[in-house]
Amino acid sequence: MSSARLNLGIDQLPTQALSPNAADTQTAVLSLESRSAVFISDLHLHSNIPALNHALSCFIADFLQTPHQCLFILGDLFEYWAGDEELTEPYYAQLAGLLSQVAAAGRQLFIMHGNRDLLLGERFMSAASATLLPDPTILVLEQERILLTHGDAYCTDDIDYQVFRQQVRQPAWQTQFLALPLAQRQQIIQNIRSESSQAKQQKSMQIMDVNQHAIDALWPQYGVQLIIHGHTHRPASHQHDHGQRWVIPDWRIDKQGQVAAGYLLWQKGGPLQLHRSLSLFNAA
């Protein structure tokens, strides 16, 4: 979901003045006493990409063999999500069951909405034994304040997308959309994805990245030392005047047909580490 100029087949609701956090009334704060945490994002899972599904299965199995206590998925777990009725499909039910193994093993799983799966709801979170995190969330680890966000809210140079983003996050819009039959919702999303893909070809890479002014405003606004996000598919560590920003690797199939993916790892007493592979054993 990523274009503002689309006929969704339902009432168009007025959009508030553009601001990444216009709807925020109070930012969530999550304090954890954990020795380690793993962060992943932008898996874009879909039934027609079995290699990514297998990669997640192996990743979860590896995760449960390590001492890491917390797993964070910061948006776009799925390529799209039309509503929790998707769980009636065996593919999605199996993935929810896979994720539920994290909590079953006494670990914690946290999921944040992305731009493609913003309709993940309570039914899915229950099936996956996961906790839904608001975007943004302040995570406190070892007295260090870390801002967690999917990241799309700060791509403010892409005005069309930001207008669309404001619209689809309005509760009234979501209520109307979710009242449609599932098949109709899926078709609308397919149309959005098609038009979005065409629109991206006309946009520069810079316009689809986070805006530096929008990012620079976050440090004093939230009083954090670190920012972690995904969305842009540009894994890296960036040093800003007020702190460090980490971009989580996306998961995809590369030109050789292999899974290209990665994660961020935080361990007590050490710095964040960016890993461009899925081997957790090497980092345990």
C-alpha positions as CSV (number, residue, x, y, z in Angstrom):
1,M,0.0,0.0,0.0
2,S,1.8,3.1,-1.0
3,S,0.0,5.6,-3.3
4,A,-2.2,8.5,-2.4
5,R,-3.8,8.7,-5.8
6,L,-5.9,5.6,-5.8
7,N,-9.6,4.9,-5.9
8,L,-10.1,2.4,-3.1
9,G,-13.7,1.8,-3.8
10,I,-14.8,3.2,-0.5
11,D,-15.4,6.7,0.9
12,Q,-12.4,9.0,0.9
13,L,-12.0,10.4,4.4
14,P,-10.3,13.8,5.1
15,T,-6.6,13.7,5.8
16,Q,-5.1,15.6,8.8
17,A,-2.2,18.0,8.3
18,L,0.9,16.1,7.4
19,S,3.0,15.1,10.4
20,P,4.6,11.8,11.0
21,N,3.1,11.6,14.5
22,A,-0.1,13.6,14.1
23,A,-2.2,10.9,15.7
24,D,0.1,10.2,18.6
25,T,-1.2,11.3,22.0
26,Q,1.4,9.4,24.1
27,T,4.4,7.5,22.9
28,A,4.6,3.9,24.2
29,V,7.6,3.1,26.4
30,L,8.7,-0.6,26.7
31,S,11.3,-1.3,29.5
32,L,12.8,-4.8,29.3
33,E,15.3,-6.6,31.6
34,S,16.9,-8.7,28.9
35,R,20.4,-9.7,28.1
36,S,19.9,-9.7,24.3
37,A,17.4,-8.7,21.6
38,V,17.1,-9.4,17.9
39,F,15.5,-7.0,15.4
40,I,14.3,-8.0,11.9
41,S,12.0,-6.1,9.4
42,D,10.7,-6.1,5.9
43,L,10.4,-9.9,5.4
44,H,7.6,-9.4,2.8
45,L,6.4,-13.0,3.2
46,H,4.1,-14.4,0.6
47,S,2.9,-17.9,-0.3
48,N,4.5,-17.6,-3.7
49,I,8.0,-17.0,-2.3
50,P,8.7,-20.3,-0.5
51,A,12.4,-19.6,0.0
52,L,11.6,-16.7,2.3
53,N,9.1,-18.8,4.3
54,H,11.8,-21.5,4.7
55,A,14.3,-18.8,5.7
56,L,12.0,-17.7,8.5
57,S,11.4,-21.2,9.7
58,C,15.2,-21.8,9.9
59,F,15.7,-18.4,11.6
60,I,13.1,-19.1,14.3
61,A,14.6,-22.6,14.9
62,D,18.1,-21.0,15.2
63,F,16.7,-18.2,17.5
64,L,15.3,-20.8,19.9
65,Q,18.7,-22.4,20.1
66,T,20.4,-19.2,21.3
67,P,20.1,-17.4,24.6
68,H,18.5,-14.4,22.9
69,Q,15.3,-13.5,24.8
70,C,13.4,-11.0,22.6
71,L,12.6,-10.9,18.9
72,F,11.3,-7.7,17.4
73,I,9.7,-7.6,13.9
74,L,9.5,-3.9,12.9
75,G,6.9,-4.0,10.1
76,D,6.2,-5.6,6.8
77,L,6.3,-9.1,8.0
78,F,4.0,-9.9,5.1
79,E,3.9,-8.6,1.5
80,Y,0.3,-7.5,2.3
81,W,-2.4,-8.2,4.8
82,A,-6.0,-7.6,4.0
83,G,-7.3,-8.4,7.5
84,D,-7.2,-11.1,10.1
85,E,-9.5,-13.3,8.1
86,E,-6.3,-14.2,6.2
87,L,-5.7,-16.7,9.0
88,T,-8.3,-18.9,7.4
89,E,-5.7,-19.7,4.8
90,P,-3.5,-22.6,5.9
91,Y,-0.4,-20.7,4.8
92,Y,-0.9,-17.8,7.2
93,A,-2.2,-20.0,10.0
94,Q,1.1,-22.1,9.7
95,L,3.2,-18.9,9.9
96,A,1.3,-17.7,12.9
97,G,1.9,-21.1,14.5
98,L,5.6,-20.9,13.7
99,L,5.9,-17.5,15.3
100,S,4.0,-18.7,18.4
101,Q,7.0,-21.0,19.1
102,V,8.9,-18.0,20.4
103,A,6.5,-17.4,23.3
104,A,6.1,-21.2,23.8
105,A,9.8,-21.4,24.5
106,G,9.6,-18.6,27.1
107,R,10.8,-15.8,24.9
108,Q,9.1,-12.6,23.9
109,L,7.9,-11.7,20.4
110,F,7.0,-8.1,19.5
111,I,5.5,-7.0,16.2
112,M,5.0,-3.5,14.7
113,H,2.9,-2.6,11.8
114,G,4.6,-1.8,8.5
115,N,3.1,0.0,5.5
116,R,2.1,-3.3,3.9
117,D,0.7,-5.2,6.9
118,L,-0.9,-2.3,8.9
119,L,-4.1,-4.3,9.2
120,L,-2.6,-7.0,11.4
121,G,-5.0,-7.2,14.3
122,E,-5.6,-8.8,17.7
123,R,-6.6,-12.2,16.2
124,F,-3.3,-12.5,14.4
125,M,-1.3,-11.4,17.5
126,S,-3.1,-13.9,19.6
127,A,-2.4,-16.7,17.1
128,A,1.3,-15.7,17.0
129,S,1.5,-15.2,20.8
130,A,2.9,-11.7,20.0
131,T,2.6,-8.3,21.4
132,L,1.7,-5.5,19.0
133,L,3.9,-2.4,19.4
134,P,2.7,1.1,18.5
135,D,4.8,3.0,15.9
136,P,6.9,4.6,17.3
137,T,7.8,2.9,20.6
138,I,10.6,3.8,23.0
139,L,12.5,0.7,24.1
140,V,14.5,1.0,27.2
141,L,17.4,-1.5,27.5
142,E,20.2,-1.2,30.1
143,Q,18.9,2.4,30.7
144,E,19.5,3.2,27.0
145,R,16.5,4.7,25.3
146,I,16.0,3.4,21.7
147,L,13.3,4.6,19.3
148,L,11.7,1.8,17.4
149,T,9.8,2.6,14.2
150,H,9.0,1.0,10.9
151,G,10.4,4.2,9.3
152,D,7.9,5.1,6.5
153,A,6.6,8.0,8.6
154,Y,9.8,9.8,8.1
155,C,10.0,9.5,4.3
156,T,8.4,12.9,4.2
157,D,9.8,13.9,0.8
158,D,7.3,11.5,-0.8
159,I,4.2,13.7,-0.3
160,D,1.8,11.4,-2.2
161,Y,2.8,8.5,0.0
162,Q,2.4,10.5,3.2
163,V,-1.1,11.6,2.2
164,F,-2.0,8.0,1.6
165,R,-0.4,6.9,4.9
166,Q,-2.4,9.4,6.9
167,Q,-5.6,8.2,5.2
168,V,-5.2,4.4,5.7
169,R,-4.3,4.8,9.4
170,Q,-7.5,6.6,10.3
171,P,-9.7,4.2,12.4
172,A,-12.8,5.2,10.4
173,W,-11.1,4.3,7.1
174,Q,-9.9,1.0,8.5
175,T,-13.4,0.2,9.8
176,Q,-14.9,0.9,6.4
177,F,-12.2,-1.1,4.6
178,L,-12.5,-4.1,6.9
179,A,-16.3,-4.2,6.5
180,L,-15.7,-5.1,2.8
181,P,-15.7,-8.8,1.8
182,L,-12.2,-10.3,2.1
183,A,-11.9,-11.0,-1.6
184,Q,-12.8,-7.4,-2.4
185,R,-10.1,-6.1,0.0
186,Q,-7.5,-8.4,-1.5
187,Q,-8.4,-7.1,-5.0
188,I,-8.1,-3.5,-3.9
189,I,-4.7,-4.2,-2.3
190,Q,-3.6,-5.9,-5.5
191,N,-4.6,-2.8,-7.5
192,I,-2.7,-0.6,-5.0
193,R,0.4,-2.7,-5.3
194,S,0.3,-2.5,-9.1
195,E,-0.1,1.2,-9.2
196,S,2.5,1.7,-6.5
197,S,5.0,-0.3,-8.4
198,Q,4.5,1.9,-11.5
199,A,4.7,5.0,-9.4
200,K,8.0,4.0,-7.8
201,Q,9.6,3.8,-11.2
202,Q,9.0,7.6,-11.6
203,K,10.5,8.4,-8.1
204,S,14.1,9.0,-7.2
205,M,15.8,6.8,-4.6
206,Q,16.3,9.9,-2.5
207,I,12.6,10.7,-2.3
208,M,11.9,7.2,-1.0
209,D,14.5,7.4,1.8
210,V,14.0,9.0,5.2
211,N,14.2,12.8,5.4
212,Q,17.2,13.9,7.4
213,H,15.3,16.9,9.0
214,A,12.5,14.6,10.0
215,I,15.0,12.2,11.6
216,D,17.0,14.9,13.3
217,A,13.8,16.1,15.0
218,L,13.3,12.7,16.7
219,W,16.3,12.9,19.1
220,P,15.1,15.9,21.1
221,Q,11.4,14.9,20.7
222,Y,11.8,11.5,22.2
223,G,15.0,11.9,24.3
224,V,16.6,8.7,22.8
225,Q,20.2,7.7,22.1
226,L,19.5,5.3,19.2
227,I,16.9,4.9,16.4
228,I,16.2,1.6,14.8
229,H,14.0,1.3,11.7
230,G,13.4,-0.6,8.5
231,H,11.3,0.2,5.5
232,T,14.0,1.7,3.2
233,H,15.8,-1.6,2.4
234,R,19.1,0.2,2.9
235,P,20.8,-1.5,5.8
236,A,23.4,0.6,7.5
237,S,24.5,2.5,10.6
238,H,24.3,6.3,10.4
239,Q,26.0,8.7,12.8
240,H,23.9,11.8,13.5
241,D,24.7,14.8,15.7
242,H,22.5,13.5,18.5
243,G,23.0,9.8,18.2
244,Q,23.1,6.7,16.0
245,R,20.5,5.4,13.6
246,W,20.4,1.8,12.4
247,V,18.5,0.5,9.4
248,I,17.5,-3.2,9.5
249,P,18.2,-5.3,6.4
250,D,15.2,-6.4,4.3
251,W,14.7,-10.0,3.3
252,R,14.6,-10.7,-0.4
253,I,15.6,-13.1,-3.2
254,D,18.8,-11.8,-4.9
255,K,19.7,-12.0,-8.6
256,Q,21.3,-15.4,-8.0
257,G,18.1,-16.8,-6.6
258,Q,19.4,-16.9,-3.0
259,V,17.9,-15.4,0.1
260,A,19.5,-12.1,1.0
261,A,18.6,-11.0,4.6
262,G,20.0,-9.9,7.9
263,Y,19.2,-8.7,11.4
264,L,20.3,-6.4,14.2
265,L,21.5,-7.8,17.5
266,W,21.7,-6.0,20.8
267,Q,23.6,-7.8,23.7
268,K,24.0,-6.5,27.2
269,G,27.2,-4.6,27.6
270,G,27.9,-4.3,23.9
271,P,27.0,-2.2,20.9
272,L,24.4,-3.0,18.3
273,Q,25.6,-5.3,15.6
274,L,24.4,-5.4,12.0
275,H,24.4,-8.9,10.5
276,R,23.9,-9.3,6.8
277,S,23.2,-13.0,7.0
278,L,20.7,-15.1,9.0
279,S,23.2,-17.1,11.1
280,L,22.4,-16.5,14.7
281,F,24.8,-19.2,15.9
282,N,27.7,-17.0,15.0
283,A,26.3,-14.2,17.1
284,A,25.1,-16.1,20.1
